[in-house]
Amino acid sequence: MKLGDRYDVENLDGATLCGYCQNYFKGDGDMDTCNECIELAKSLFTNKYSCSICHKEFKDYKYSHNAQPVADGQCCDECNATVVIPQRFKNLGNK
């Protein structure tokens, strides 16, 4: 077992509790996150996403917007403000 690997419940001697997933893992005293959570965090911050309207890339998915009714998927701030929201208001007026 290497540093950061998760423990089975029966083998908790010297284990550290991961601050994210709350599973125990083999730590060195300085680590507070297991390897699986570290890799997940890296993938969330290094993936690039593309606006489904203008196709510009953006890094952080949590700051994207639902592009419906203009397109499927997510869109950037600019397209949300200039394309999606105006279209939603137009659709409300047509009802």
N, C-alpha and C positions, 0 to 999 in steps of 0.2 A: 504494500500500500504506500503510495507516495503522498506528499503534502497536498492538501486540498481535496483528497478523495473522501467521499462520504462513507460513514460507518454504518454497519448493521446495528440494529437496536441492542443486540446482545453484547456488543463489543464497544462499550462507551468509555473504557479506561483511557484517560488522556485526550478525550475528544473535545472539540470546540464547537459551539453552536453557531451556525451560519446566521448572520444578521438579516438575511433576505428570505431564504426558504425555510428556516428553522429546523433544518436537518443537522445532525452532528457530522463533523468531518475531522480528519487528522490535521491539526494545525501546528505551527511552530511558535506560538505565543504572540506573533505579530499579525497573523492572518485573522480576519473576522468574516471572511466570505469563502464558500467552497468553490472548487474549480468550475462546476456546472454553472453557478450564478455569475462567476467572472466571465465565462465565455458568452453567456446570454447577454450580459451588459455590453460586452465588446460588440456583439452583432447588432444590438439596438442602436449603438452610437456610430457604427462605421457603415451601415447600409445606407445607400442612397436611394431615394424615392423620386419618381417622376410625376409631375403634374399631368393629369389625364386630359387637360385642355391645351396648355401651351407647351408641355413636355419639358419644361425646365426642371433640373434636378434640385431636390432639397434633401437635407440630411435627417431632419427630425420629424418622424411620423406624427408625433403628438401635436405638432403645430399645423398639420394639414387639415383640410376641410372636406366634407362630403360634397362631391361634385354634381350630385343629382339636382335638378333634372337635366342638366346640360350634358353630362357624361357619366360613365360608370367609374368608380374608383375615387381617388382623392385628388384634391387640387391645392395649389399654393394660395397664399394670402391674397396676392394681386388678382388672380382669376376669381377667387371667391367674391371679392369686393366689386369687381368690375363686370363679371359675367354671370356668375351663379345667383347671387342675391337679386340683381335686377330681373333675371329670368323668373325667379320665384315670385317676385311681386307682379310681374306680367301674368303669370299663371293664376294668381289670386284674383286678378281683375277680370279674367275670362270665365270665372265661375258664376 
